[in-house]
Amino acid sequence: MRPLALFFFLMVGAIAQANDAGGSLPALPGFDPGVEVATWNGRSWNISDNRIFQARFERYLSTPSDINQDTTEHFKILSRIRELLAPSKVSLQSREEAFRLLEEASDYAADDMLSDAISNQVFSAWLAQKDATLLQSATATLEAERKRLEWNLRIVAGTEGLGTPVAGNVAGQPQAPPNSRRALEMQQITARLAEVNILLKSNLLKKEVSQAQAKTDFQILIVQLFLQRRFQHVLIATRFYRSIFADGTSQQIKFGEEAQNLFTKTTGHAPTLTSLDSLCGELISNAHDGVNAFKALLAEREMARAAKRLSEAFVIGEYLTPLDVVPISEKRQALVFIQKSNQLLSALDVKDYILAEKLVNDLQAAAKDFDASKANAAIQAAKTASALHLAKARNAADSGDKAALETELEAAAAIWPTNPALAEVAAGIYSRGNVNARALVEFEQLVGQRGWRQIYNERMRFIPAVANAPEKQAKLQEIIDNIIMIDRTVARAQDLERRGDPAGAWEITEVVYRQFPEEYPRLNKQHDQLTLQAADYVEAVSTAESLEAAGELGSSLSWFLQAQTIYPSGELAKAGMQRLGHLILPDSW
């Protein structure tokens, strides 16, 4: 069984149902459980590395556990409903009791009014059945009238001449009416008989349409609940469905042809309520097993695998009770591990090997099953290559080969931009003659002209020039650090923009933009472009901060809430709400 593949299958099945009237079905998705890669409409992505999944998973890990009396009571009510609707116990009384408990379950926050949706659908199905009963009664009345009319028609049609009894008639039987009156009576009876036959067919069609519509609406609700991963409610809905529609064909679920073929190939049988029940039970069990595995691995300090097992359980059943009650202290350990793992990838990406080495050590200390082989290999390879180029640069300086000197220093800087030995080697090489003096004058001119990017591009000439001037050395280091930070920020922003997240891209440029009052064209250009793309979020944050500065804390908090609604992952909105929360309600924080 492949739960994620089935998740995508049901999504396509719902689309197929919605498009049965003539719409086209999108390309069917695929999922490779070996590498956790999903493919749909020509695009591929890793399920656990997807930005949307990461944001939701980190939000879950940051949310306090929902361990309270309401959670326990809600879970008990849902369990009681399933018990009342169990095939071995279901009856008219138990079904009515289960229907009443749906109203109680919908009062709990954790239910999200899903029980109310099931309750409404059950009530609609009952109304459809009541209409069918009334239609059946009307049909019986019409059927009796049809038989009476047919009898009268045979009587009238069997008569002969005026006042002459029909052959075989005996005393007391109807006598033949006159021909003209007989023709009129036959015309009236025939017209009424045709009208009754039309009404009979109409009632039969209404009954079939009413029942079919009720079943279709109920099945759509069941599929929607499954797509939302509300598996406990799916089990309740399917059991109500069986108890209401007890005919032999009501167990089949209608999907498009391609989606039904995919379901059959994936599970080995056609889509039915029974197969959906079985699948939900398996998914609930898998999520429960995943949480238990997480706890066991966490106790053994195998954090890498523990975080993986918890993320798998989260994908399966985000809203299931076993995930709701994981203690925040345990979730926090997984969150810290995941954040440092992502930070390590970023450090390796921007070639900050000092930070990468520190993060590797931290991750190894936190998780004994953390595989540091690839990270250590990348770090050591970069250090070795950078040292080799620096050695060649020294040789080139000794031989007076200026071109080779610049080439080797640039190569060393490209491999490891933040290598501490780079500045030392450059300082020793460029200490000859008056090169440093000229470089120092040019450095001061560029500082006056605010030519930050040119200073950064020619930093190898300026590093030795300012070696004996601590203030200028600090200024040069500041410029280098700023440009590196800006380039990283712009690169990250461009990546987020390509992923369709302009608000997140704007936010990281905004944070850096506020840090550097100096003019950095590349950052400013990217920031201005993203400001237009994320205009709604930018306006909400800016308005909130302006109101906060003016002392209008209530209005400011309202705008911060609007900003968070626009972009739930926004750190600026979150920080503003926390900051105002401390000011408005200090005792509650």
N, C-alpha and C positions, 0 to 999 in steps of 0.2 A: 504493500500500500504506500502511495506517495501523497501525503496530505497536502503539500503545497501545490502539486500538480492538480489535485482535485479542487483546491481553492480557485485556481485560475480557470479550471473547467467550468465550475458553477458560475463564475463571472460571465464566461462566454455563453453559457446556457441561458442566463437571464437576458443577455443582449439578444440572443436568438429568439426568445419568447417575445421580447419587445418589438422585434423586427419581422414577426411572422406575417404581417400584413403586406409585405413586399420589400422591406428594407434589406440591405445587404449585410451579411455577417462578416466581421473583421477576421483577419487571419488568426487561426487558432494559436494560443500560446504554448510554449514548451518549457519544461523545467528539467535540468540535469542535477539530481541530488548529489552526485559525486563532487561537483564544484559549486553547487548552490547558485547556478546561473540560470536566470529566466530569460526567455526570448519571446518577443511579441512584436508584430508589425515591423520586423526587420531590425529591431533594437535589442541589445542584450545588456543585462546588468546583474550584479551580484546582490542577492537578496539582503544579506546582512551588512553589505557595504553601501547600500542605497541611502542617500542623504535623508529621505523621508523616514525610512526605518530607523536610522541612527537617532534622529531627533526624537521620535516617539519612544524609542527604547531608553534613551538617556532621560527623557522626561519621566518615564516610569521608574527608573532607578533613583531619581531625585525626589519622588513623591513619597511622603510618609505612608506606612502600611495602613490599610483600611481594616484594622482589627478592632471591632467594637460590637456592641450588642445588636445594632441594626443589621450589620453584615451577617451575623449568625442567624438572626430571625429570618432575614430574607432568604438565605440559603435553605433554612428549614421549610419555609413555605413552598419554595420551588420543588424541593424534594417531595413534600407531601402531595403536591399537585401531580407529579409524575407517578407517585404511588397510587393515587386514586384512579388514574387513567391507565394503569397497567392492564394488559389484556386479561389477566386472570381475575381482576377485581372490578373492572369497569361495569357500571350499571347506570340506570337513570339517576339514582340518588347520588352516586359517587361523581357522576359527570356534573350534576348541578352543584355539588360541594366544591369541585375543582374550579368551576366557573366563578363561584363566589370568592374563592381564594385568589383568583387572578386580580380582582379589585384590590385586595389587601397587598399583594406583591407590588402592584404598580405604585403604591404610596412610598416605597423606599427609593432613596436617591440612586442606589446601585442598579436599580431596575431600568432606569432611563425610559420609563413608560412603555417598555416593550410588552409587558404583560397586558397593558391596556390595549395595545394594538391587537394582540391575540384575542382578547375579550371581544373587541369590536368585530373581528372577523368571524368568531364563533357565533355571535349574535346575528350577523348578516346571513350566515349559513342557515341558522335556525329559521329566520324569516323566509328565506328561499324555500325551505322545506314546507313551511306553513302555506305559502302561496301554491306550492305544488299540490298540497292536500285539497285546497279550495278548488283548484283547477280540476282535480280528479272528481270532486263532487259535482261540479258543473258539467263535466264530461258525461258522468253517469246519467244526469238529467236529460242532456241532449241525446244520449244514446236511446233512452226510453222513448223520447219524442220521435226519433228517427224510425224506430220500430213501429210506433203507432201510425206514422204517416205512410210507411210502406204498406201496412195492413189496409189502411183506408184506400191507398192507391190501387191495391189489388182488387178491393171490393168494387170500386168505381169502374176500373178498367174491365172487370168481368161481366158487366151488365150489357143487355142488348136493347131492343126497341123500347119505345115509350110505353111504360106501364106493364112490360112483359117480364115475368120472372126469369132469372137465370136458370138454365137447364140444371135440373137436380135440386133446385130450391124447394124447400118444404115450407109449410105454414110457419109463420113467425120469423123467417129470415128476411133480410132487407130486400126490398123490391127495387128494380132498376129505375132510376130517375129518367126523366126525358133526356133526349140526346143533347140538346143545347145546354141544359143544366149540367149534365155529366161532363161535357167538354170543359165547362167553366170550372167545375170542381177539380177535375184532373189537372188543369193548368195551375190552380191555386196550390194544390197539394204538391205538385212537382216543384214549383218555385220555392215553397217552404222547405221541402226536402233538400233541395240544393243548398239553401241557406244553412240548414242544420249541418249538412256534411262539411261545409266550409268552416263553420264554428268548431266542429269536432277536430278538424285538422289544425286549425289555429290554436286551440287549447293544447293539443299534443305538442306542437312546436314550441309554444310558450313554456311548457313544463320542461322540455329538454333544454332550451336555452337558459332558463333560470338555474337549473341544476348545474349545467356546464359552466356558467359564469361564476357561480359560487365556488365550484371546485378550482377554477382557474385563479380566481382572486386569492383563495387560500394557499394554493401552491406558490404563487408569486411571493406571498408573505413569508412562507417557509424558506424559499430560496434567498430572499433578502436577509432574513435572520442568519442564515448560514454564511452569507458573504460578509456579514458584520461580525462573524465569529462568536455569535451568541448561541453556543451549542446547547446549553441547558434549555433555552427557550425554544430551540428547534425541536428538541425531544418532546416538549409539552405540546407544541403546535401540531406535530405529526400524530400524536396520540389523540388529540381532540379531533383531528381530521378523520382518523379511522373510526372514531366513535360516532361521528355525524354521518359520514358517507360510507355506509357498510356494504355497498355492492362490490362485486368482484373486480370491476375495472377501475375503481377509484384509487387503487394503490399506485397506479402508473403516474409518473411525472412527465409532463410534455416539454421536450426540448427540441431545438433545431436538429436536423439530420446529422450535421457534422459534429455538433456538441454531444449528441447521443452516442455517436460512434466513438468519440474520444472517451466518454465515460465507460463504455463497454470495454474498450481496449485497456483502460487503466484499472478498472475494478474487476473485470471478468464477467459482468452481468449488466443488464439494462437498468436505467435509473428508476428506482421505486422508493416508496416511503421506507420500506424495510432496509434497503441499502443505505439510505440517508441516515436512518436511525443508527445503523451499525457504524457508519463512518463517524458520526458525532460521538458515539460512545468511545470509539478508538481514539479520536482526537482529544477528548477529555482525559482519557487514560494516559495518552502520550504527554500531555501538558503536566499532569500530576507526576508522572515518572521523571520528566525533565526537571521539575522543581526539587524532587527528592535527590536526583543525581547532583544538582547544583549544591545542595546542602552537604552532601557527603564529600564532594570534591573540595568544597570550601573548608571543611574541617581538616582535610589533609593538606591544605595550603596549595592545592593545584588550581590556582586562580584562572589560568588561561582556559583550561577545559571547563571549569565551573561557569565562567562568563559565557562560554559558547553554549553550554547546555541551557542556561537561563534564557539566552537570546532565542534559542530554538523553541523553548516552551512559550516564550512571548509571542513569537510568530504564529504559533498554533492557536493559542487561547489567551489573548490579552485581557479579556474580561472575566476569566474563570476565577473562582474563589481561591484555588491554590496559589495563584500569582498575586492576588490581592493581599494575602496575609504573610508574604515574605517580609521579615523584619527589615526596617530601614537600615539598621547597622550592617546587615549582610548585603543589601543592595548597594550600600555606599562603597563597600570594598570592591564590588564589581565595577561600579562607576569610576572609581579612581584608577583601577587597572585599565579600563577601556580608554579613558582620557589620556593616560600616559602612553598607551600604545599608539593612539592617534598622533600624539605629540612627537613620538619617536619617528613615525613615518614622515611628518612634516620637517623635522630636523634633518633627516637624511635627504629629503627632497631639496632643501635649501643648502645642503652641505655644511651644516653647523655640527661638526663631528665632536666638538667638546661637549655640547649639550646632549648629543645622541649617546655618547659614552656614559654620561651621568644617568640618563634615562634607562639605558640597558641595565646598569647596576641596580637602579631602584626597582625595575621590573623583576629582575632575578631575585632580589631580596623579598619581594612581595609574593612571587609565584615560583615555586620550585620546578614547575613544569613549563616555564617560559622558554621557548626556543630562541636563543640569542645568536645562533650560529650565523645566520645571514647578515644580521646587523653588525656583528663583530667583524665579519669578513669584509663588509663594505667600509667600515671605519678604518681597519688596518690597511686595506688596499689604498685608500685615499691618503693616509698618513705616509705610507711608503712611497707612493708616486710623487707626492708633494716634496718629500725630503730629497728624492732623486733629482727632481727639477731644480731645487735650490742648490744642490751640489754642483750641477752643471752650470748654474748661473755664476757661482763662485769661480769656477774654472774659466768661464767666458770673460769674467771681469779681470782675472789675472792675465789672460792672453790679449786683452784689449779688444775683444770681439763684441762691439756694442750691440749689433743686431741679434747675435745669439743670446747675449745677456738679457735683452728685453723680451725675447721670445720665451726663454726659460722662466723668467719671473712671471710673465703673463700666464704661462702654463701652470705654474705652481699656484698662482692666485685663482685660476679657474677651477682647479681641483679642490682646493681648500681655502676659500676666501678669508676665513677667520683664523688661519694658522698663526699662532704667536711668533713662530720662528721666521715668518715671512718679513715682518718689520725689522727684525734683528739683522737678517741677511742683507736686506735692502739698505739698511743704515750703514753697514760695513762697506758695501760696494760703492755707494754714492758719496762716501766721505772724501774721495779724492778730488783735488783741484778746487776750483771755485764753482763747481756744478751746484753744490748745495746753496751757495749764496744766490746764484741766479734763480734757482728754484724757489728759494724763500721769498725773493722779491715778487716773483710771479704768483706765488701762493697768496701773498698779501693783496695783490691787485685783484685776483679772482674773488677773494673774500669780500673786498670792497664792491665788486661788481655783482656779488651774489651768484657767482657762477659755480654752483654746488656740483652740478653734474660733471663739469669739466674737471673740477678738483678731484672728484671720485675717479674719473677715467684715467687721470694721470697721477694717481695717489702714490705709485711706486717711485716717482721722482720727488714727491713732497715728503714722504715718510722720513728719509734721512736728512732732508733739509731742515725739518723742525725738531730733530732729535734733541738738540740742545736748547730748545725754547719751549719750556713746559706749557705755557699758555697756548702757543700756536699748536703744539702737539695735541693738547686736549681738544682744541678747535677742529683740527684735522680728523681726529678720532671720532668726534661728534658728527662731523659731516659724513664720514664713511659709514658710521652706524646708522645715521638717518637714511642715507641712500639705500643701504641694504634693507632696512626695515620697510622703506617705501616700495622698493622693488618686490619684496616678498608680499607686501599688502596688495599691490597692484596685480601680481600674479594670482594670488588667492581670490581677489575680487573678480578677475577675468574668468577664473575657473568656476566660481559660483554663478556668474552671469551666464556662462555657457550652459550650466545645469538648470537654468530657468529660475534662479533665486536672486533677482536684482535687489530686493530689500536687504538680504543678508550681505550681499556684496557692498551695498552702500554703507551699511553699518560699520563694517571693518575699515572702510576708507574714512568714514567720519571720525572714528576713534583716533586714527593716526593723524588725520587732518587737524584735529584739535590739539594734538601734541606738538606739532611743528608750525609755529607762526611764520616761519620763513617761506619763501616762494619755491615750491617744487612743482614745475609744470606737469610732469607726468602724473603725479598724484592729483593735482588740481583738475586736470583734464578728465581723468577717470572718475573722480568724485562728482564733477559737474554732470557727466553723462548719466551716472547712476542716480543722481538726484532727480533727474527727469523721469527715469524709468520707474522709480519707487516713490513717485510724488505723494501718494496718499499717506504712506508710512512716514515719509520725511516731514510732511506738513503736520501730522499728528504729534510726532516727537518734538518738533520745533515749537509748536504752540504750547505743548505741555511744559517745556523747559522755560519758555518765556513767562508763562503764568506762574510757574514756581519762583522764578526770580522776582516777580512782582508781588509775591506773598499770597497769591490766590491759590492756596493749596488744594481746596476742594475741586475747583475747575481744572487745575493741573492734573490731579489724580484721574479725573474723568477722561482727559485727553490721553494720559498714559494708558488707561484701560482700552481706549479706542485703538491706540497704536498696537497694543498687544493682540487685539482682535484681528487687526489687519495682518500682523505678522507674529504669530504665537511664539516663534523662536527668538524674537528680538531681545537682545541683552540690554539695550538702552532703555526700552520700555520696562523691562523687568527691574532694572536697577532703580529707575525713577519711582516705580511703585513701592519698592522696598524702602527707599529713602523717605518718601512721603509718609509711608506707613509708620516709620519710627517717629516722625514729627507729629502726625495727627493722633495716632493711638500708641503712644510709647509703651504702655503697660501690656499690650497684646503682642509685642514683638520680642 
